[in-house]
Amino acid sequence: MAIAKKMRKFVDGGSMIRKMFEEGARLKALYGADKVFDFSIGNPNVPPPENFKKALLDIVSEDSPNLHAYLPNAGLPAARQAIAARLSREQKVPVEAKHIVVTCGAAGGLNIVFKALLEPGDEVLAVAPYFLEYGFIADNHGGVLKTVPSKADFSLDLEAIAKALSPRTKIFIIDTPNNPTGRIYPEETLAALGALLSRKGDEFGHAIYLVSDEPYRKIAYDGANVASPLASYGNSIAVTSYSKELSLPGERIGFAAVNPKAEDLDYLLGALAIANRILGFVNAPSLMQHLIAHLIGEELAGGQAACVDVGIYQRKRDMLAKGLAEAGYEFAIPEGAFYLFPKIPASGGITDGEFLSFLREENILTVPGAGFGAPGYFRIAYCVEESVILGSLPGFDSHGIVRRLFGPDVFHHRRAHLVPGHVKGRAVLSRLCIGVFVGNRVQYRRENRGKAGDLIHRTPHSGHDQDVATGNQDQPKEFLIPLSGKGSCGGNHGACLGAEGNYLPKAWQELARRRPGKLQVAHSVCHIVVGYGQHARRT
Ligand SMILES: Cc1ncc(COP(=O)(O)O)c(C=O)c1O
């Protein structure tokens, strides 16, 4: 085959985010767009600022002869000027136009920076969880991505970083506010990081460059201050884009800003401009450079802020966080960006893949944390319509039951056995067992004990009919049948999850009688059996 081996590997592996994105399109065609809850990709759905359209029309209408011409590789002087003025003001670093290279988005910026700095085999150190493209971009330029874990709360672990920095480390990359965790690194931490990189650079006898990947700088909540990595360390380069703050990801516009104190400053700036050319970007899109000069110019003159309405994202965050917290998920509230990164529930027995496939059964698409170097988590990109968030919550909540079941408060030390998918035959449980039935297609309600989703322990011979009431299609979506029985199973108080009448507890038989067909459908959703003592067995 003529295709390069490395590229074949990439093709076969694919990008998890892109795969999910495509799966979303497939499911929407199948079920209708309003039945699919696609949280896979960070594609902003908040409109650009109000003055964007007029500015664009004005620029296009001007009939300037050079509007669509090649530009200097480093960018349109007016755009570099405006960008530098705004950055200096905001980050308190005296950056001038000559320190700015306008790029094709942040990804274009990272590519030119890595190309300018990396020798073959040089290491790029990132903090996990990290933005998964870093590995590819390092590899593009002969570099090798290494990672160091963050602390459990996703803050920087400076001790671990100190150990992970090696004589081959050329770049240390951070991303604040962070994708996928939403964490913002405080000023003191960045100052300590700067001191560490400086010390390690001296020890290794070469500069370690801090690359601050910051496309979410403006997406910060509750008035949070996004401290400047550039201000914390001289050998630093900020790389960013207008993909998120102006909602223009498809227009491919961003920039790299080099700290004026950086070592080999002039060479570095020259290398970045040449990298822009020889990587085939040549220059960032001309129309967008004119637009940026215009919008930022307007903001600097006291006009409209060149930024989307961040309050819209904050409302979405709050809505999602509330729903997920109520369902029992564990997560850190994002301080910025538009991702939520919860723990996969049920760490006691369920794999990440199994959990995410449960969500997919609810038409909820998310991305596994493994893709960000953090297995055991998953990412929800909440830059979607509020209706998508609200519509998804019942589906997320059915898995909140999973967490409650497997979580430390409930079955901390017990052995769990999960039986996903269609179960035929019967599950035989020994000793105390609880069978949980999770499904969004059966909508019955227990009337006499708590709300749907509660755990109910049935004592032997208590009779299920008391716990399960008549069907009511308007009632909550989770349907939980508690089954517990001592001794061997059998009859109707053994925990039997089989589809056939013989093995169904009485209550199930009753439900099946009242709602013909429903029980059968629900069996294809998912069954979970938790037991202790002996494993649950399927026969
Ligand atoms: C952390 C991070 N860095 C870089 C990028 C790339 O941004 P752009 O689309 O502007 O190239 C993204 C995009 O989602 C991102 O999340």
The ligand as a Tripos MOL2 file, in Angstrom:
@<TRIPOS>MOLECULE
LIG
   16    16     1     0     0
SMALL
NO_CHARGES

@<TRIPOS>ATOM
      1 C1         -7.4430   23.1940   24.0910 C.3       1 LIG1
      2 C2         -7.5830   23.4250   22.6400 C.ar      1 LIG1
      3 N1         -6.5180   23.8250   21.9610 N.ar      1 LIG1
      4 C3         -6.5870   24.0500   20.6380 C.ar      1 LIG1
      5 C4         -7.7660   23.8860   19.9540 C.ar      1 LIG1
      6 C5         -7.7900   24.1340   18.4760 C.3       1 LIG1
      7 O1         -8.4680   25.3180   18.2520 O.3       1 LIG1
      8 P1         -8.7200   25.8700   16.7910 P.3       1 LIG1
      9 O2         -9.9630   25.2550   16.2810 O.co2     1 LIG1
     10 O3         -8.8410   27.3120   16.9470 O.co2     1 LIG1
     11 O4         -7.5750   25.4700   15.9590 O.co2     1 LIG1
     12 C6         -8.9050   23.4670   20.6220 C.ar      1 LIG1
     13 C7        -10.1570   23.2320   19.9020 C.2       1 LIG1
     14 O5        -11.1190   22.7180   20.3810 O.2       1 LIG1
     15 C8         -8.8180   23.2260   22.0050 C.ar      1 LIG1
     16 O6         -9.8580   22.8130   22.7090 O.3       1 LIG1
@<TRIPOS>BOND
     1     1     2 1
     2     2     3 ar
     3     2    15 ar
     4     3     4 ar
     5     4     5 ar
     6     5     6 1
     7     5    12 ar
     8     6     7 1
     9     7     8 1
    10     8     9 2
    11     8    10 1
    12     8    11 1
    13    12    13 1
    14    12    15 ar
    15    13    14 2
    16    15    16 1
@<TRIPOS>SUBSTRUCTURE
     1 LIG1         1 GROUP 0 **** ****
